[in-house]
Amino acid sequence: MGSLRYCLNFVVAIVALFLTTASHSGEGFLVQVPAVFDSGAPVVDVVRRECGIESMVGNHVFKEVSARFPKSLQIQKPGTGDSEKYLTLTILSVQGVGGGSWSGSKSITIRADLLQDGKPIATKVLNRGSRGGAFGGMSGTCPIMERIASALGRDTANWVQTLASSAPDASPTSETQPTSPASEQSEKPDQR
């Protein structure tokens, strides 16, 4: 009897997963690529120039969102009258200097705003980092920032998918209303 119940639960879980995936296949988002820097975002000029953080973040977020929502499209700047849902990406801070892993920890903090009809319907601040240091592996600053941007892409896509799964209209909830950068940080730093 226990084996039959296990099999039944497994089949129900697979069907639920399929239905969730199928429901997202018709949905798409406009994703801002490249991301933009907040006017007060702290970032070292050489890292900003050499690494192209704006493109890194925008491209990785788009890649991950479009993998879950195939009808998603890239946009540079959302129009004011767009009725589609669009995701704007603002870089709030970039910590790190040249010198790769030997020069200490690196991190990127972004704000993702989900908008429709020009109005925010959900906002999330996400942060990822790498500890760096002598035992952080041999890598340059830009490849480390690339890994961080990739992790932020996954985090952002997971957040968007959670919103789409929880409410078709993605109405803001207490968890996803706009927050200040200091009030909400990501779950874990990137350990690569």
C-alpha positions as CSV (number, residue, x, y, z in Angstrom):
1,M,0.0,0.0,0.0
2,G,2.9,2.4,0.9
3,S,4.5,1.7,-2.5
4,L,1.3,2.5,-4.4
5,R,0.8,5.7,-2.4
6,Y,4.4,6.7,-3.2
7,C,3.9,6.1,-7.0
8,L,0.6,8.0,-6.9
9,N,2.3,11.0,-5.2
10,F,5.1,10.8,-7.7
11,V,2.7,10.9,-10.7
12,V,0.8,13.8,-9.2
13,A,4.0,15.8,-8.7
14,I,5.1,15.2,-12.3
15,V,1.7,16.2,-13.6
16,A,1.7,19.4,-11.4
17,L,5.2,20.2,-12.7
18,F,4.1,19.8,-16.3
19,L,1.0,21.9,-15.8
20,T,3.1,24.7,-14.2
21,T,5.7,24.6,-17.0
22,A,2.9,24.5,-19.6
23,S,1.2,27.5,-18.1
24,H,4.4,29.6,-18.5
25,S,5.0,28.6,-22.1
26,G,2.5,31.1,-23.4
27,E,3.7,33.9,-21.1
28,G,6.6,36.2,-21.9
29,F,8.3,39.3,-20.4
30,L,10.1,42.2,-21.9
31,V,13.6,42.2,-20.2
32,Q,15.8,45.3,-20.1
33,V,19.2,44.6,-21.7
34,P,21.6,46.1,-20.8
35,A,20.9,46.8,-17.1
36,V,21.4,50.4,-16.0
37,F,23.5,51.7,-13.1
38,D,21.7,53.6,-10.4
39,S,23.0,57.2,-10.4
40,G,24.5,56.7,-6.9
41,A,25.8,53.2,-7.5
42,P,29.4,52.7,-6.1
43,V,31.6,51.0,-8.7
44,V,35.3,51.3,-9.5
45,D,35.7,52.9,-13.0
46,V,38.2,50.3,-14.3
47,V,35.8,47.4,-13.4
48,R,32.8,49.2,-15.0
49,R,34.8,49.9,-18.2
50,E,36.6,46.6,-18.6
51,C,33.9,44.1,-17.4
52,G,30.7,45.6,-19.0
53,I,28.7,44.9,-15.9
54,E,25.5,46.3,-17.4
55,S,25.6,43.9,-20.3
56,M,26.6,41.0,-18.1
57,V,23.7,41.4,-15.7
58,G,21.1,42.1,-18.5
59,N,22.2,39.2,-20.7
60,H,22.3,36.7,-17.8
61,V,18.9,37.7,-16.5
62,F,17.4,37.6,-20.0
63,K,19.0,34.1,-20.7
64,E,17.5,32.7,-17.5
65,V,14.0,34.4,-17.8
66,S,13.7,33.4,-21.5
67,A,14.6,29.8,-20.6
68,R,11.5,29.7,-18.3
69,F,9.3,32.0,-20.5
70,P,10.3,31.4,-24.1
71,K,8.2,34.3,-25.4
72,S,10.3,36.8,-23.6
73,L,12.1,39.6,-25.5
74,Q,15.0,42.0,-24.9
75,I,14.4,45.7,-24.8
76,Q,16.7,48.6,-24.1
77,K,14.2,50.9,-22.6
78,P,10.6,50.2,-21.9
79,G,8.0,52.3,-23.6
80,T,5.6,54.3,-21.4
81,G,2.4,52.7,-22.8
82,D,3.5,49.1,-22.9
83,S,0.7,46.8,-21.6
84,E,3.1,43.9,-21.5
85,K,4.9,43.0,-18.3
86,Y,8.5,44.2,-18.4
87,L,11.4,43.7,-16.1
88,T,13.8,46.6,-15.5
89,L,17.2,45.9,-14.0
90,T,19.1,48.5,-12.0
91,I,22.6,47.9,-10.6
92,L,22.7,49.4,-7.1
93,S,26.3,48.6,-6.3
94,V,29.4,46.7,-7.5
95,Q,32.0,45.9,-5.0
96,G,35.5,44.8,-6.2
97,V,38.6,46.1,-7.7
98,G,41.0,44.7,-10.3
99,G,43.4,41.9,-9.3
100,G,41.1,39.0,-9.5
101,S,40.5,36.7,-6.5
102,W,43.7,38.0,-4.9
103,S,42.2,41.4,-4.3
104,G,39.4,40.4,-2.0
105,S,35.7,39.8,-2.3
106,K,33.5,40.9,-5.2
107,S,29.7,41.5,-5.3
108,I,26.9,42.9,-7.3
109,T,23.6,44.2,-5.9
110,I,20.7,44.8,-8.3
111,R,17.1,45.8,-8.1
112,A,14.6,44.0,-10.4
113,D,11.3,45.9,-11.0
114,L,8.4,44.1,-12.7
115,L,6.2,46.7,-14.3
116,Q,3.0,46.7,-16.3
117,D,1.4,49.8,-17.9
118,G,4.3,51.7,-16.5
119,K,3.5,50.9,-12.9
120,P,5.5,48.7,-10.6
121,I,3.8,45.5,-9.6
122,A,6.7,43.9,-7.8
123,T,10.3,44.7,-6.8
124,K,13.1,42.6,-5.5
125,V,16.7,43.6,-4.4
126,L,19.2,40.8,-5.0
127,N,22.8,40.5,-4.0
128,R,25.4,37.9,-4.9
129,G,29.1,37.8,-4.2
130,S,32.3,35.9,-4.2
131,R,34.6,35.8,-1.3
132,G,37.9,35.9,-3.2
133,G,41.2,35.8,-1.3
134,A,44.2,33.7,-1.7
135,F,42.2,30.5,-1.6
136,G,39.3,31.7,-3.8
137,G,40.8,30.2,-6.9
138,M,42.8,31.7,-9.8
139,S,40.6,34.0,-11.7
140,G,40.4,37.6,-13.0
141,T,38.0,40.2,-11.8
142,C,35.8,40.1,-14.9
143,P,35.3,36.3,-14.9
144,I,34.4,36.5,-11.2
145,M,31.8,39.2,-12.0
146,E,30.5,37.1,-14.8
147,R,29.8,34.2,-12.4
148,I,28.1,36.6,-10.0
149,A,26.0,38.0,-12.9
150,S,25.0,34.5,-13.9
151,A,23.9,33.7,-10.3
152,L,21.9,36.9,-10.2
153,G,20.3,35.9,-13.5
154,R,19.1,32.6,-12.0
155,D,17.9,34.4,-8.8
156,T,15.9,36.9,-10.8
157,A,14.4,34.3,-13.0
158,N,13.4,32.2,-10.0
159,W,11.8,35.3,-8.5
160,V,9.8,36.0,-11.7
161,Q,8.8,32.4,-12.0
162,T,7.5,32.4,-8.4
163,L,5.5,35.6,-9.1
164,A,4.0,34.1,-12.2
165,S,3.2,30.8,-10.4
166,S,1.6,32.5,-7.4
167,A,-0.6,35.1,-9.1
168,P,-1.3,35.4,-12.8
169,D,-1.6,39.1,-12.5
170,A,1.6,39.3,-10.4
171,S,-0.1,41.6,-7.9
172,P,2.3,42.9,-5.3
173,T,2.4,41.2,-2.0
174,S,4.0,42.2,1.2
175,E,7.0,40.0,0.1
176,T,7.5,41.7,-3.3
177,Q,6.6,45.3,-2.8
178,P,9.3,47.8,-3.5
179,T,12.0,47.8,-0.8
180,S,15.1,49.8,-0.2
181,P,18.5,48.3,-1.1
182,A,19.5,47.9,2.5
183,S,16.4,46.2,3.7
184,E,16.6,43.1,1.6
185,Q,19.6,41.1,0.5
186,S,20.0,37.9,-1.4
187,E,20.0,34.5,0.3
188,K,23.6,33.5,-0.2
189,P,26.9,34.6,-1.8
190,D,28.3,32.8,-4.8
191,Q,31.1,30.6,-3.6
192,R,33.0,30.2,-6.9
